[in-house]
Amino acid sequence: MLTVCVVGGGYTGVELIAELQDFFASYIVPHYRGIDPGDYRLLLVEAGHEILRGVHPTLAERARRKLGREGIEIRTGSRVTRVLPGAVEIDGAEQVPAGLTVWAAGVTGHPALAHVAAERDRLGRLVTRATMQLKEHPDVYGAGDAVTIEDNAGASIPIIPAALAQARLAAENIVAELQGRSLGTIHFAPQGMLVSLGERDAVVEVLGLRFSGYAAWLFWNALHLAKLVGVRKQLQVALDWGMAQIFPRDSTIMRPVSRCPVCGRHAAPRTRERDAA
């Protein structure tokens, strides 16, 4: 039950496994007397040969070392072929016990698009031209995770900035087509990347500048605050984050309540061994 397997070593998988490590180490172990540091296991499984593909190799290796020091197991070159009750199957053979499996790897195209007669990539995403038009149906535009742009892997990255750029261009080209003007083409390149490695640590690459550690974590937080809509929300989140540095997280330990008629009806019957004890 205390083995958590995160499938996918991209931005989401790495940030999630780092937050889980913080949660177990700083909260679960200190508050649950029956759980020791060696009782839980965190496993990150990546089909590729490295985690954080697309990140500068120096930062990716720095992230891998940090996760390793925290006791997180990282398995690269391992493809999860099935998720079973209480286990994950790797490469069609090995079964690794896991009480919880979180899928943070790539996803296939949405089934709602299955009826569209158009070219697709290996993940089932519709292939568009650089104008965001489907190759076989120029009157249809696409954007986001449902499409991939022909011969432009950089603009097809499944991240929010890329999806926004695609949607913006699709809207502009629809208007241009109605007005008889020439269509624009997609020009998108990530301006940087930020990956949190848990409490007070991150790796950042922005405008050619690469750095990590506490300063990178502060920059990660500041940028996320700046992206929030409205000063009120920014102040609210900043205050919550500041309070979290002083006070422990709110928690509730669920225990059976004695002399509760409702709990008694839904409680599992005790075994004879427990009754005898």
N, C-alpha and C positions, 0 to 999 in steps of 0.2 A: 504493500500500500504506500510505502514511503519512497518509492522509486518513480521519478517523473522523467519522462522521455520527451524531449522537444525535437521534432523532425523538421530540419531545415536550418542551415547555418548562415542564413542571410541576416539583414538588419533586424528583422522582427525576432527571429529565433535567438540571436545572440543577446539582444536586450531583454527578452523574456527570461532566458536561463539565468542571466545575471541578477535580475530582480528576484527570481525564485531563491537564488542562493542567499541574497540579503534577507529575504523573508524567513528562511529556515534558520540561518545563523543568528540573526539579531532578535527574532521573536519566538519561533517555534521551540528551539532548544532551551532558551532561558525560561520560558513560561510553562512548558510541559515537562514535568520532572521525569516522566517515563521515557523521554526521547533524548538520546545522546547524540553528539555530533556525528558519530559513525553509523547511526541508524537510518539515515536518509541517503539517497543516491540521486544525483542529477546527471542526466545523460543527454548530450547534444549529438544528433546524427545528421550528417551531411553527405549527400550523394557525390558531390564534387570532391576534388582533392584538396580544397582549402575552404575555410570559412570566410565570410564577408567578401565574396567575389565582387570585383569592381572597386574595392577599396585598395588604396596603395598597399603594396606588400609589407612595407615596414609597419604600418598601422595594424594591418590584419594579424601579423605575427605578434605584435605587442598585445592585441586583444586576446589572442590564443594563449599566450603566456599568463596573462592576468587570470583568465578563467581556469587555467590549469592549477595555478597557485591556490585558487579558492576551492579546489577539490572537485571541479566539474569535469566529468569524462567527456572527451570529444572524440568522435569517431568519424573520420572523413573517408571518402571512397566507399561508403556503405549506403546502399539504397534500401529504403524500407519498402517492401513489396506487399505487406499486409499488416493491418492493425487488428489484432485479435483481442478477445476478452482477457485482460490481465497480461498481455504480452505484445511485442512487436516482432514481426518477422523481417529479417535482414538478408538481402540477396537471395531470397527464396529458400533459405536453409536454416540459418540460425534463428532461434527464438529467444528474445531477451525479455525477462519478466519486467512488467511496468504496471504500476497501479494507476497511473494517469499518463495519457499520451496526448500531446498538443501538436497539432499539425500547423507548422509555420513555413512549409515548403510551397512550391508553386501549385497553382490550381489550373484546371482545364477550362475551356470556354464554357459559358453558361448554356445549359440545355435548351433554353428558350431560343437560341440561335441555331439549333440543330437543323431546322427546316430550310435555312438559307443556303441556296445552291451557289457556293462561292469557295474559292481556294482558302485553305486553312494551313496553319503550321502544325507541328507535332503535338501541341497542347490543345488544339482545337480552336485557336483564336483565328478570327477572320483576317485575311491579308489585305491591307489597303495600300494605295499609292501614297506618295509623299504629300498629296493634297487631301488626304484622309478619305478619299473615295474608294469604295470597294472596286477591285480590279474588274470584276465581271458586271458590276452594277454601278456605273458612275453617278447615278442619281441617288445612291445611298451613301451616307457618310457614317463613319464610326469613330469612336474615341474610347480611351480607357483600357481596362484589362481585357475587354472583349476583342481587341484588335491588336495586330502587330504590323508595323510599317515595313514594306518591302525594302530590303537592302539598307535598313537604317536601325541597327540594333540599339544604338545609343538613345534614339527617340522612342524606342519601344519598351524601355525599362518600366516595369509595373510599380511606379511610385506616383504620388499625388502630383508633384510639379509637372511630370511628363503628361499625365492625364489632363491636367488643366491646360497645358499648352496645346494638346491635341484638340480638346473641345473648343478652345478659343479659335483655333485655325478653322475647324469645321464650321463654326458659326459664321466666321468672316467669309469663308468660301461660298457658303449657301447664299449669303447676301450678294456677294460678287457675281455669282452665277445668275441670280435673278436680275441683276442690273447689267448683265452682259459684259462684265469686266473679266480680266484674266485672273486665274486662281493662284493663290500663294502656295508655297510648299513649307513643310515643317522644318524648322531649324531649332533644335533643342539639344542642349548639353547640360548635364548637372553642374551647378555652380559650386557644389561642395557636398560633403556628407558628414553626418553627425551620428555617432553610435554611442549610446550610454552603456557603460559596463558596470552598472550598479551604483551604489551610494558613493558619491564623491570621486567618480572616475569615468572617463569617456575618451574616445578618440575622435578627432575632428580634422577634416581637410576642407579648407575653404579658400578660394581664390589662389590656389597654389601653396598655401601655408598649411603645414601639417604640425599638429601638436597633440598632446595627450595628458592625462592626469587630472588633477583638481581644477586647473585653469580651463581645460577643455570641458569639464563637467559644468562649470559656471557658465561658460559660453553656450553650452547645450541648453541649459535652463533659461538663459536670457533670450535666446532666439525663440524658444517655444512660447515664452511670455509675449514676445513681440508679435507673434503670429495670431494670438488670441484677438477676438473681435471685441473692441470696446475697452475703455480704461477701467470701468468697474470690474469686468471679468479679470483683467490683468492684475489689478490690485487684490482681488479676492484670492486668486490662485497664488500670487506671491506671498500673501499672508498665510495661507494654508501651508505652503512649503516652508516658510520660516518657522511656523509653530511646530512643524514636524521635526525640525532640528533640535527642539527643546523638549517636547513631550513625546512619550511613546505612542504608537498607533493605537487607536481604539480597538478593543477586542472583546469577544464574549466566548467563554468556555461553556459548551453545552453539557449539562449533566442531568440525569434523571431527577425529577422532583419527588420527594417523599410525600405520601398522603395526598396525591393528586389523582382524582378519579379518572380524568381524561388521559393522563399519562399511563395509568394502570391498564386501561382498555387497549391501548396501542402498544404497550411494551411487549417484547418477546418473552414467552414463558421461560422461566428459569429451569435449568437442568436439575436432575436429581442430585448430581454431584454438588452443585452449588447449594441446593437446599440442605443437603447433609452437612456441608461445611458450615 
